[in-house]
Amino acid sequence: MRAGDELPPLEIAVTRTLIVAGAIASRDFQDVHHDAESARAKGSPDIFMNILTTNGLVGRYITDWFGPAAVLRKVAIRLGAPNYPGDTMVLTGRIEDVDVDGDTAVVRVLGVNGIGRHVSGTVTVSVPHSVPDSVSPSASEGTP
């Protein structure tokens, strides 16, 4: 991995099921994440994804790229445009910095949907050097 490397985009279909399942899995029972009528009564056109689901999807994006030995050290994200059912979010990433040992990187992540920037931020990830290439799925895909 080198500063400037781009991660391939990941398209995520934002379904009603994903939004509700993410809210339940993260124990976020706010009605705006599962009840469309309640969401509309509060001024939203529909239910929308919670930040914990977005945080999990960003983490998945990073660990899918860096492999199963990757350890997320810090996730610092900010939400923008809501993720509504029926939309698609496209995550992209770029390695901004790699430490002198070459095992920890800071990745700038951006997630865009049909109405704008849903999420932006950085993820600090460590990838131990001792992981054999045969263990890392990313090694067979030609990634770092």
Chimera marker file (.cmm) of the C-alpha trace (Angstrom):
<marker_set name="trace">
<marker id="1" x="0.000" y="0.000" z="0.000" r="1" g="1" b="0" radius="0.5"/>
<marker id="2" x="1.194" y="3.458" z="-0.907" r="1" g="1" b="0" radius="0.5"/>
<marker id="3" x="-0.085" y="6.959" z="-0.397" r="1" g="1" b="0" radius="0.5"/>
<marker id="4" x="-2.125" y="7.899" z="-3.424" r="1" g="1" b="0" radius="0.5"/>
<marker id="5" x="-3.447" y="4.385" z="-4.089" r="1" g="1" b="0" radius="0.5"/>
<marker id="6" x="-7.139" y="4.367" z="-4.938" r="1" g="1" b="0" radius="0.5"/>
<marker id="7" x="-9.511" y="1.721" z="-3.638" r="1" g="1" b="0" radius="0.5"/>
<marker id="8" x="-12.028" y="0.428" z="-6.183" r="1" g="1" b="0" radius="0.5"/>
<marker id="9" x="-15.560" y="1.782" z="-5.779" r="1" g="1" b="0" radius="0.5"/>
<marker id="10" x="-18.125" y="-0.290" z="-3.909" r="1" g="1" b="0" radius="0.5"/>
<marker id="11" x="-21.792" y="0.103" z="-4.850" r="1" g="1" b="0" radius="0.5"/>
<marker id="12" x="-24.281" y="-0.612" z="-2.091" r="1" g="1" b="0" radius="0.5"/>
<marker id="13" x="-27.991" y="-0.861" z="-2.851" r="1" g="1" b="0" radius="0.5"/>
<marker id="14" x="-29.800" y="1.052" z="-0.127" r="1" g="1" b="0" radius="0.5"/>
<marker id="15" x="-32.834" y="-1.115" z="0.500" r="1" g="1" b="0" radius="0.5"/>
<marker id="16" x="-35.544" y="-0.738" z="3.084" r="1" g="1" b="0" radius="0.5"/>
<marker id="17" x="-34.369" y="-4.056" z="4.536" r="1" g="1" b="0" radius="0.5"/>
<marker id="18" x="-30.760" y="-2.826" z="4.854" r="1" g="1" b="0" radius="0.5"/>
<marker id="19" x="-31.889" y="0.337" z="6.642" r="1" g="1" b="0" radius="0.5"/>
<marker id="20" x="-34.173" y="-1.482" z="9.085" r="1" g="1" b="0" radius="0.5"/>
<marker id="21" x="-31.785" y="-4.394" z="9.664" r="1" g="1" b="0" radius="0.5"/>
<marker id="22" x="-28.891" y="-2.000" z="10.316" r="1" g="1" b="0" radius="0.5"/>
<marker id="23" x="-30.955" y="-0.038" z="12.823" r="1" g="1" b="0" radius="0.5"/>
<marker id="24" x="-32.053" y="-3.196" z="14.634" r="1" g="1" b="0" radius="0.5"/>
<marker id="25" x="-28.552" y="-4.691" z="14.638" r="1" g="1" b="0" radius="0.5"/>
<marker id="26" x="-27.175" y="-1.515" z="16.180" r="1" g="1" b="0" radius="0.5"/>
<marker id="27" x="-30.073" y="-1.303" z="18.673" r="1" g="1" b="0" radius="0.5"/>
<marker id="28" x="-31.191" y="2.028" z="17.265" r="1" g="1" b="0" radius="0.5"/>
<marker id="29" x="-34.961" y="1.890" z="17.605" r="1" g="1" b="0" radius="0.5"/>
<marker id="30" x="-35.671" y="5.478" z="16.506" r="1" g="1" b="0" radius="0.5"/>
<marker id="31" x="-38.841" y="5.333" z="14.433" r="1" g="1" b="0" radius="0.5"/>
<marker id="32" x="-37.286" y="7.306" z="11.557" r="1" g="1" b="0" radius="0.5"/>
<marker id="33" x="-35.227" y="4.201" z="10.755" r="1" g="1" b="0" radius="0.5"/>
<marker id="34" x="-38.158" y="1.754" z="10.421" r="1" g="1" b="0" radius="0.5"/>
<marker id="35" x="-41.522" y="3.565" z="10.254" r="1" g="1" b="0" radius="0.5"/>
<marker id="36" x="-42.118" y="5.570" z="7.058" r="1" g="1" b="0" radius="0.5"/>
<marker id="37" x="-45.204" y="7.362" z="8.422" r="1" g="1" b="0" radius="0.5"/>
<marker id="38" x="-43.312" y="8.502" z="11.518" r="1" g="1" b="0" radius="0.5"/>
<marker id="39" x="-40.382" y="9.597" z="9.381" r="1" g="1" b="0" radius="0.5"/>
<marker id="40" x="-42.733" y="11.654" z="7.161" r="1" g="1" b="0" radius="0.5"/>
<marker id="41" x="-44.401" y="13.188" z="10.230" r="1" g="1" b="0" radius="0.5"/>
<marker id="42" x="-40.945" y="14.407" z="11.270" r="1" g="1" b="0" radius="0.5"/>
<marker id="43" x="-40.257" y="15.967" z="7.861" r="1" g="1" b="0" radius="0.5"/>
<marker id="44" x="-38.352" y="13.190" z="6.102" r="1" g="1" b="0" radius="0.5"/>
<marker id="45" x="-39.673" y="11.771" z="2.813" r="1" g="1" b="0" radius="0.5"/>
<marker id="46" x="-39.036" y="8.202" z="4.039" r="1" g="1" b="0" radius="0.5"/>
<marker id="47" x="-37.045" y="6.173" z="6.554" r="1" g="1" b="0" radius="0.5"/>
<marker id="48" x="-33.310" y="6.715" z="6.380" r="1" g="1" b="0" radius="0.5"/>
<marker id="49" x="-30.098" y="4.882" z="7.313" r="1" g="1" b="0" radius="0.5"/>
<marker id="50" x="-28.592" y="5.513" z="10.746" r="1" g="1" b="0" radius="0.5"/>
<marker id="51" x="-24.957" y="6.482" z="11.287" r="1" g="1" b="0" radius="0.5"/>
<marker id="52" x="-24.077" y="3.153" z="12.881" r="1" g="1" b="0" radius="0.5"/>
<marker id="53" x="-25.036" y="1.290" z="9.712" r="1" g="1" b="0" radius="0.5"/>
<marker id="54" x="-23.016" y="3.726" z="7.631" r="1" g="1" b="0" radius="0.5"/>
<marker id="55" x="-20.084" y="3.296" z="10.021" r="1" g="1" b="0" radius="0.5"/>
<marker id="56" x="-20.319" y="-0.477" z="9.586" r="1" g="1" b="0" radius="0.5"/>
<marker id="57" x="-20.465" y="-0.216" z="5.800" r="1" g="1" b="0" radius="0.5"/>
<marker id="58" x="-17.389" y="2.024" z="5.769" r="1" g="1" b="0" radius="0.5"/>
<marker id="59" x="-15.575" y="-0.513" z="7.951" r="1" g="1" b="0" radius="0.5"/>
<marker id="60" x="-16.600" y="-3.336" z="5.636" r="1" g="1" b="0" radius="0.5"/>
<marker id="61" x="-15.328" y="-1.376" z="2.641" r="1" g="1" b="0" radius="0.5"/>
<marker id="62" x="-11.918" y="-0.968" z="4.240" r="1" g="1" b="0" radius="0.5"/>
<marker id="63" x="-11.545" y="-4.534" z="5.544" r="1" g="1" b="0" radius="0.5"/>
<marker id="64" x="-12.757" y="-5.993" z="2.232" r="1" g="1" b="0" radius="0.5"/>
<marker id="65" x="-9.878" y="-4.177" z="0.549" r="1" g="1" b="0" radius="0.5"/>
<marker id="66" x="-7.131" y="-4.713" z="3.133" r="1" g="1" b="0" radius="0.5"/>
<marker id="67" x="-8.075" y="-8.293" z="3.981" r="1" g="1" b="0" radius="0.5"/>
<marker id="68" x="-9.133" y="-10.246" z="7.068" r="1" g="1" b="0" radius="0.5"/>
<marker id="69" x="-6.012" y="-9.355" z="9.100" r="1" g="1" b="0" radius="0.5"/>
<marker id="70" x="-6.761" y="-5.628" z="8.840" r="1" g="1" b="0" radius="0.5"/>
<marker id="71" x="-7.581" y="-3.877" z="12.098" r="1" g="1" b="0" radius="0.5"/>
<marker id="72" x="-9.569" y="-0.664" z="12.084" r="1" g="1" b="0" radius="0.5"/>
<marker id="73" x="-7.795" y="1.715" z="14.467" r="1" g="1" b="0" radius="0.5"/>
<marker id="74" x="-9.968" y="4.778" z="13.998" r="1" g="1" b="0" radius="0.5"/>
<marker id="75" x="-13.064" y="5.639" z="12.002" r="1" g="1" b="0" radius="0.5"/>
<marker id="76" x="-13.878" y="9.353" z="11.815" r="1" g="1" b="0" radius="0.5"/>
<marker id="77" x="-16.867" y="10.012" z="9.578" r="1" g="1" b="0" radius="0.5"/>
<marker id="78" x="-19.405" y="12.746" z="9.017" r="1" g="1" b="0" radius="0.5"/>
<marker id="79" x="-22.857" y="12.273" z="7.518" r="1" g="1" b="0" radius="0.5"/>
<marker id="80" x="-24.429" y="14.495" z="4.886" r="1" g="1" b="0" radius="0.5"/>
<marker id="81" x="-27.285" y="13.598" z="2.540" r="1" g="1" b="0" radius="0.5"/>
<marker id="82" x="-29.482" y="10.825" z="3.986" r="1" g="1" b="0" radius="0.5"/>
<marker id="83" x="-29.540" y="7.332" z="2.511" r="1" g="1" b="0" radius="0.5"/>
<marker id="84" x="-33.155" y="6.605" z="1.559" r="1" g="1" b="0" radius="0.5"/>
<marker id="85" x="-34.570" y="3.282" z="0.318" r="1" g="1" b="0" radius="0.5"/>
<marker id="86" x="-34.210" y="2.738" z="-3.421" r="1" g="1" b="0" radius="0.5"/>
<marker id="87" x="-30.974" y="4.710" z="-3.734" r="1" g="1" b="0" radius="0.5"/>
<marker id="88" x="-27.427" y="3.435" z="-4.284" r="1" g="1" b="0" radius="0.5"/>
<marker id="89" x="-24.428" y="4.571" z="-2.289" r="1" g="1" b="0" radius="0.5"/>
<marker id="90" x="-21.026" y="4.376" z="-3.937" r="1" g="1" b="0" radius="0.5"/>
<marker id="91" x="-18.055" y="4.242" z="-1.580" r="1" g="1" b="0" radius="0.5"/>
<marker id="92" x="-14.629" y="5.302" z="-2.808" r="1" g="1" b="0" radius="0.5"/>
<marker id="93" x="-11.328" y="5.567" z="-0.992" r="1" g="1" b="0" radius="0.5"/>
<marker id="94" x="-7.827" y="6.886" z="-1.382" r="1" g="1" b="0" radius="0.5"/>
<marker id="95" x="-4.817" y="6.116" z="0.804" r="1" g="1" b="0" radius="0.5"/>
<marker id="96" x="-3.618" y="9.451" z="2.134" r="1" g="1" b="0" radius="0.5"/>
<marker id="97" x="-0.749" y="8.381" z="4.342" r="1" g="1" b="0" radius="0.5"/>
<marker id="98" x="1.235" y="5.275" z="5.279" r="1" g="1" b="0" radius="0.5"/>
<marker id="99" x="3.371" y="5.171" z="8.422" r="1" g="1" b="0" radius="0.5"/>
<marker id="100" x="7.129" y="4.593" z="8.267" r="1" g="1" b="0" radius="0.5"/>
<marker id="101" x="6.719" y="0.900" z="9.128" r="1" g="1" b="0" radius="0.5"/>
<marker id="102" x="4.327" y="0.495" z="6.212" r="1" g="1" b="0" radius="0.5"/>
<marker id="103" x="1.689" y="-1.306" z="8.239" r="1" g="1" b="0" radius="0.5"/>
<marker id="104" x="-0.734" y="1.498" z="9.110" r="1" g="1" b="0" radius="0.5"/>
<marker id="105" x="-2.548" y="3.698" z="6.635" r="1" g="1" b="0" radius="0.5"/>
<marker id="106" x="-5.002" y="6.566" z="6.706" r="1" g="1" b="0" radius="0.5"/>
<marker id="107" x="-7.662" y="6.204" z="4.035" r="1" g="1" b="0" radius="0.5"/>
<marker id="108" x="-9.958" y="9.045" z="2.977" r="1" g="1" b="0" radius="0.5"/>
<marker id="109" x="-13.416" y="7.633" z="2.327" r="1" g="1" b="0" radius="0.5"/>
<marker id="110" x="-16.330" y="9.184" z="0.471" r="1" g="1" b="0" radius="0.5"/>
<marker id="111" x="-19.831" y="7.765" z="0.041" r="1" g="1" b="0" radius="0.5"/>
<marker id="112" x="-22.125" y="9.403" z="-2.491" r="1" g="1" b="0" radius="0.5"/>
<marker id="113" x="-25.790" y="8.669" z="-3.209" r="1" g="1" b="0" radius="0.5"/>
<marker id="114" x="-28.347" y="10.084" z="-5.647" r="1" g="1" b="0" radius="0.5"/>
<marker id="115" x="-28.813" y="13.305" z="-3.694" r="1" g="1" b="0" radius="0.5"/>
<marker id="116" x="-25.228" y="14.041" z="-2.697" r="1" g="1" b="0" radius="0.5"/>
<marker id="117" x="-22.454" y="13.190" z="-0.286" r="1" g="1" b="0" radius="0.5"/>
<marker id="118" x="-23.765" y="10.761" z="2.317" r="1" g="1" b="0" radius="0.5"/>
<marker id="119" x="-20.556" y="10.146" z="4.230" r="1" g="1" b="0" radius="0.5"/>
<marker id="120" x="-17.027" y="11.495" z="4.272" r="1" g="1" b="0" radius="0.5"/>
<marker id="121" x="-14.105" y="10.966" z="6.584" r="1" g="1" b="0" radius="0.5"/>
<marker id="122" x="-11.000" y="8.971" z="7.284" r="1" g="1" b="0" radius="0.5"/>
<marker id="123" x="-10.215" y="5.478" z="8.485" r="1" g="1" b="0" radius="0.5"/>
<marker id="124" x="-6.940" y="4.483" z="10.092" r="1" g="1" b="0" radius="0.5"/>
<marker id="125" x="-6.201" y="0.822" z="9.423" r="1" g="1" b="0" radius="0.5"/>
<marker id="126" x="-3.329" y="-1.474" z="10.378" r="1" g="1" b="0" radius="0.5"/>
<marker id="127" x="-2.320" y="-4.494" z="8.344" r="1" g="1" b="0" radius="0.5"/>
<marker id="128" x="0.277" y="-6.728" z="10.025" r="1" g="1" b="0" radius="0.5"/>
<marker id="129" x="3.231" y="-7.697" z="7.833" r="1" g="1" b="0" radius="0.5"/>
<marker id="130" x="3.212" y="-11.251" z="9.217" r="1" g="1" b="0" radius="0.5"/>
<marker id="131" x="0.050" y="-12.287" z="7.351" r="1" g="1" b="0" radius="0.5"/>
<marker id="132" x="0.959" y="-14.762" z="4.595" r="1" g="1" b="0" radius="0.5"/>
<marker id="133" x="-0.257" y="-13.755" z="1.140" r="1" g="1" b="0" radius="0.5"/>
<marker id="134" x="-2.144" y="-17.021" z="0.854" r="1" g="1" b="0" radius="0.5"/>
<marker id="135" x="-4.370" y="-15.958" z="3.796" r="1" g="1" b="0" radius="0.5"/>
<marker id="136" x="-5.226" y="-12.536" z="2.438" r="1" g="1" b="0" radius="0.5"/>
<marker id="137" x="-8.007" y="-12.617" z="-0.180" r="1" g="1" b="0" radius="0.5"/>
<marker id="138" x="-6.865" y="-9.241" z="-1.451" r="1" g="1" b="0" radius="0.5"/>
<marker id="139" x="-3.469" y="-10.718" z="-2.399" r="1" g="1" b="0" radius="0.5"/>
<marker id="140" x="-5.100" y="-13.006" z="-4.944" r="1" g="1" b="0" radius="0.5"/>
<marker id="141" x="-7.065" y="-10.103" z="-6.377" r="1" g="1" b="0" radius="0.5"/>
<marker id="142" x="-3.942" y="-8.066" z="-7.081" r="1" g="1" b="0" radius="0.5"/>
<marker id="143" x="-4.563" y="-5.536" z="-4.311" r="1" g="1" b="0" radius="0.5"/>
<marker id="144" x="-2.116" y="-4.473" z="-1.555" r="1" g="1" b="0" radius="0.5"/>
<link id1="1" id2="2" r="1" g="1" b="0" radius="0.2"/>
<link id1="2" id2="3" r="1" g="1" b="0" radius="0.2"/>
<link id1="3" id2="4" r="1" g="1" b="0" radius="0.2"/>
<link id1="4" id2="5" r="1" g="1" b="0" radius="0.2"/>
<link id1="5" id2="6" r="1" g="1" b="0" radius="0.2"/>
<link id1="6" id2="7" r="1" g="1" b="0" radius="0.2"/>
<link id1="7" id2="8" r="1" g="1" b="0" radius="0.2"/>
<link id1="8" id2="9" r="1" g="1" b="0" radius="0.2"/>
<link id1="9" id2="10" r="1" g="1" b="0" radius="0.2"/>
<link id1="10" id2="11" r="1" g="1" b="0" radius="0.2"/>
<link id1="11" id2="12" r="1" g="1" b="0" radius="0.2"/>
<link id1="12" id2="13" r="1" g="1" b="0" radius="0.2"/>
<link id1="13" id2="14" r="1" g="1" b="0" radius="0.2"/>
<link id1="14" id2="15" r="1" g="1" b="0" radius="0.2"/>
<link id1="15" id2="16" r="1" g="1" b="0" radius="0.2"/>
<link id1="16" id2="17" r="1" g="1" b="0" radius="0.2"/>
<link id1="17" id2="18" r="1" g="1" b="0" radius="0.2"/>
<link id1="18" id2="19" r="1" g="1" b="0" radius="0.2"/>
<link id1="19" id2="20" r="1" g="1" b="0" radius="0.2"/>
<link id1="20" id2="21" r="1" g="1" b="0" radius="0.2"/>
<link id1="21" id2="22" r="1" g="1" b="0" radius="0.2"/>
<link id1="22" id2="23" r="1" g="1" b="0" radius="0.2"/>
<link id1="23" id2="24" r="1" g="1" b="0" radius="0.2"/>
<link id1="24" id2="25" r="1" g="1" b="0" radius="0.2"/>
<link id1="25" id2="26" r="1" g="1" b="0" radius="0.2"/>
<link id1="26" id2="27" r="1" g="1" b="0" radius="0.2"/>
<link id1="27" id2="28" r="1" g="1" b="0" radius="0.2"/>
<link id1="28" id2="29" r="1" g="1" b="0" radius="0.2"/>
<link id1="29" id2="30" r="1" g="1" b="0" radius="0.2"/>
<link id1="30" id2="31" r="1" g="1" b="0" radius="0.2"/>
<link id1="31" id2="32" r="1" g="1" b="0" radius="0.2"/>
<link id1="32" id2="33" r="1" g="1" b="0" radius="0.2"/>
<link id1="33" id2="34" r="1" g="1" b="0" radius="0.2"/>
<link id1="34" id2="35" r="1" g="1" b="0" radius="0.2"/>
<link id1="35" id2="36" r="1" g="1" b="0" radius="0.2"/>
<link id1="36" id2="37" r="1" g="1" b="0" radius="0.2"/>
<link id1="37" id2="38" r="1" g="1" b="0" radius="0.2"/>
<link id1="38" id2="39" r="1" g="1" b="0" radius="0.2"/>
<link id1="39" id2="40" r="1" g="1" b="0" radius="0.2"/>
<link id1="40" id2="41" r="1" g="1" b="0" radius="0.2"/>
<link id1="41" id2="42" r="1" g="1" b="0" radius="0.2"/>
<link id1="42" id2="43" r="1" g="1" b="0" radius="0.2"/>
<link id1="43" id2="44" r="1" g="1" b="0" radius="0.2"/>
<link id1="44" id2="45" r="1" g="1" b="0" radius="0.2"/>
<link id1="45" id2="46" r="1" g="1" b="0" radius="0.2"/>
<link id1="46" id2="47" r="1" g="1" b="0" radius="0.2"/>
<link id1="47" id2="48" r="1" g="1" b="0" radius="0.2"/>
<link id1="48" id2="49" r="1" g="1" b="0" radius="0.2"/>
<link id1="49" id2="50" r="1" g="1" b="0" radius="0.2"/>
<link id1="50" id2="51" r="1" g="1" b="0" radius="0.2"/>
<link id1="51" id2="52" r="1" g="1" b="0" radius="0.2"/>
<link id1="52" id2="53" r="1" g="1" b="0" radius="0.2"/>
<link id1="53" id2="54" r="1" g="1" b="0" radius="0.2"/>
<link id1="54" id2="55" r="1" g="1" b="0" radius="0.2"/>
<link id1="55" id2="56" r="1" g="1" b="0" radius="0.2"/>
<link id1="56" id2="57" r="1" g="1" b="0" radius="0.2"/>
<link id1="57" id2="58" r="1" g="1" b="0" radius="0.2"/>
<link id1="58" id2="59" r="1" g="1" b="0" radius="0.2"/>
<link id1="59" id2="60" r="1" g="1" b="0" radius="0.2"/>
<link id1="60" id2="61" r="1" g="1" b="0" radius="0.2"/>
<link id1="61" id2="62" r="1" g="1" b="0" radius="0.2"/>
<link id1="62" id2="63" r="1" g="1" b="0" radius="0.2"/>
<link id1="63" id2="64" r="1" g="1" b="0" radius="0.2"/>
<link id1="64" id2="65" r="1" g="1" b="0" radius="0.2"/>
<link id1="65" id2="66" r="1" g="1" b="0" radius="0.2"/>
<link id1="66" id2="67" r="1" g="1" b="0" radius="0.2"/>
<link id1="67" id2="68" r="1" g="1" b="0" radius="0.2"/>
<link id1="68" id2="69" r="1" g="1" b="0" radius="0.2"/>
<link id1="69" id2="70" r="1" g="1" b="0" radius="0.2"/>
<link id1="70" id2="71" r="1" g="1" b="0" radius="0.2"/>
<link id1="71" id2="72" r="1" g="1" b="0" radius="0.2"/>
<link id1="72" id2="73" r="1" g="1" b="0" radius="0.2"/>
<link id1="73" id2="74" r="1" g="1" b="0" radius="0.2"/>
<link id1="74" id2="75" r="1" g="1" b="0" radius="0.2"/>
<link id1="75" id2="76" r="1" g="1" b="0" radius="0.2"/>
<link id1="76" id2="77" r="1" g="1" b="0" radius="0.2"/>
<link id1="77" id2="78" r="1" g="1" b="0" radius="0.2"/>
<link id1="78" id2="79" r="1" g="1" b="0" radius="0.2"/>
<link id1="79" id2="80" r="1" g="1" b="0" radius="0.2"/>
<link id1="80" id2="81" r="1" g="1" b="0" radius="0.2"/>
<link id1="81" id2="82" r="1" g="1" b="0" radius="0.2"/>
<link id1="82" id2="83" r="1" g="1" b="0" radius="0.2"/>
<link id1="83" id2="84" r="1" g="1" b="0" radius="0.2"/>
<link id1="84" id2="85" r="1" g="1" b="0" radius="0.2"/>
<link id1="85" id2="86" r="1" g="1" b="0" radius="0.2"/>
<link id1="86" id2="87" r="1" g="1" b="0" radius="0.2"/>
<link id1="87" id2="88" r="1" g="1" b="0" radius="0.2"/>
<link id1="88" id2="89" r="1" g="1" b="0" radius="0.2"/>
<link id1="89" id2="90" r="1" g="1" b="0" radius="0.2"/>
<link id1="90" id2="91" r="1" g="1" b="0" radius="0.2"/>
<link id1="91" id2="92" r="1" g="1" b="0" radius="0.2"/>
<link id1="92" id2="93" r="1" g="1" b="0" radius="0.2"/>
<link id1="93" id2="94" r="1" g="1" b="0" radius="0.2"/>
<link id1="94" id2="95" r="1" g="1" b="0" radius="0.2"/>
<link id1="95" id2="96" r="1" g="1" b="0" radius="0.2"/>
<link id1="96" id2="97" r="1" g="1" b="0" radius="0.2"/>
<link id1="97" id2="98" r="1" g="1" b="0" radius="0.2"/>
<link id1="98" id2="99" r="1" g="1" b="0" radius="0.2"/>
<link id1="99" id2="100" r="1" g="1" b="0" radius="0.2"/>
<link id1="100" id2="101" r="1" g="1" b="0" radius="0.2"/>
<link id1="101" id2="102" r="1" g="1" b="0" radius="0.2"/>
<link id1="102" id2="103" r="1" g="1" b="0" radius="0.2"/>
<link id1="103" id2="104" r="1" g="1" b="0" radius="0.2"/>
<link id1="104" id2="105" r="1" g="1" b="0" radius="0.2"/>
<link id1="105" id2="106" r="1" g="1" b="0" radius="0.2"/>
<link id1="106" id2="107" r="1" g="1" b="0" radius="0.2"/>
<link id1="107" id2="108" r="1" g="1" b="0" radius="0.2"/>
<link id1="108" id2="109" r="1" g="1" b="0" radius="0.2"/>
<link id1="109" id2="110" r="1" g="1" b="0" radius="0.2"/>
<link id1="110" id2="111" r="1" g="1" b="0" radius="0.2"/>
<link id1="111" id2="112" r="1" g="1" b="0" radius="0.2"/>
<link id1="112" id2="113" r="1" g="1" b="0" radius="0.2"/>
<link id1="113" id2="114" r="1" g="1" b="0" radius="0.2"/>
<link id1="114" id2="115" r="1" g="1" b="0" radius="0.2"/>
<link id1="115" id2="116" r="1" g="1" b="0" radius="0.2"/>
<link id1="116" id2="117" r="1" g="1" b="0" radius="0.2"/>
<link id1="117" id2="118" r="1" g="1" b="0" radius="0.2"/>
<link id1="118" id2="119" r="1" g="1" b="0" radius="0.2"/>
<link id1="119" id2="120" r="1" g="1" b="0" radius="0.2"/>
<link id1="120" id2="121" r="1" g="1" b="0" radius="0.2"/>
<link id1="121" id2="122" r="1" g="1" b="0" radius="0.2"/>
<link id1="122" id2="123" r="1" g="1" b="0" radius="0.2"/>
<link id1="123" id2="124" r="1" g="1" b="0" radius="0.2"/>
<link id1="124" id2="125" r="1" g="1" b="0" radius="0.2"/>
<link id1="125" id2="126" r="1" g="1" b="0" radius="0.2"/>
<link id1="126" id2="127" r="1" g="1" b="0" radius="0.2"/>
<link id1="127" id2="128" r="1" g="1" b="0" radius="0.2"/>
<link id1="128" id2="129" r="1" g="1" b="0" radius="0.2"/>
<link id1="129" id2="130" r="1" g="1" b="0" radius="0.2"/>
<link id1="130" id2="131" r="1" g="1" b="0" radius="0.2"/>
<link id1="131" id2="132" r="1" g="1" b="0" radius="0.2"/>
<link id1="132" id2="133" r="1" g="1" b="0" radius="0.2"/>
<link id1="133" id2="134" r="1" g="1" b="0" radius="0.2"/>
<link id1="134" id2="135" r="1" g="1" b="0" radius="0.2"/>
<link id1="135" id2="136" r="1" g="1" b="0" radius="0.2"/>
<link id1="136" id2="137" r="1" g="1" b="0" radius="0.2"/>
<link id1="137" id2="138" r="1" g="1" b="0" radius="0.2"/>
<link id1="138" id2="139" r="1" g="1" b="0" radius="0.2"/>
<link id1="139" id2="140" r="1" g="1" b="0" radius="0.2"/>
<link id1="140" id2="141" r="1" g="1" b="0" radius="0.2"/>
<link id1="141" id2="142" r="1" g="1" b="0" radius="0.2"/>
<link id1="142" id2="143" r="1" g="1" b="0" radius="0.2"/>
<link id1="143" id2="144" r="1" g="1" b="0" radius="0.2"/>
</marker_set>
